[in-house]
């Protein structure tokens, strides 16, 4: 699981899940144990660093080593 590093919420606060490409198709794939996860679109990937954009803003993520 990726670890959150930096929250850039102010830059993308007005995003909706639909504007990020989220549809019922993706929601239907989530199990009960994933209900607390935040839906996020991965915007950039640089080796083990990713940038995700969610309804609440942009977040820098790091994959575990």
N, C-alpha and C positions, 0 to 999 in steps of 0.2 A: 504494500500500500504506500502511496506517495505521502510525503510529509509536507505540510504547508509551511512556507517560509515567509512570504510577504503578502500582505493584503493591500490591493490597490482599489478599494471599493469605490472611492469617490469618482474615478474615471469612467466607470461603467455601471453606475448604480441604476440606470433606467432600463437595463436590458430585461427582456422577458424571455421565458424559456422558449417560446415559439420563435422569437427572433434569433435564438441560438441554434435553431434546427430541431428542438425537442418536439416529439410527437407522442401520441399514445403508444405507438410501436415500442418505444424505448421504455416507457413506464410499465408496460405489460411484462417486460422481461425482468423486472425487479422482484426479488423474493421478500418475504416478511423481515428477514434479518438485515435487509438493505434499506429499510424504511427511513433510517436516520441519516443516510448519506445525502450529500448535496449534489444534485445534477449539475454537471459542468461540461463545457465543450473545451477540448484541448486546442489551444490556438497556436502554440509554438512548442517545438521539441529541440533541445540542444543537449545531446548525450543523456545525462541523468537529470537534467533540469527541464521542467515543463512550465508553461503558462496556461492556466485554465481560466475560463470565463464562465461565471454563473450569474444567476439572477441578482445576487448580492454584490457582484463586482469581480474584479480580476484578482487572481491569486497565483503566486509563484510556488511551484511544487518541486520537490526533489525525490527521485526514486531511491529506495534503499540500496545500499551497496552489498 
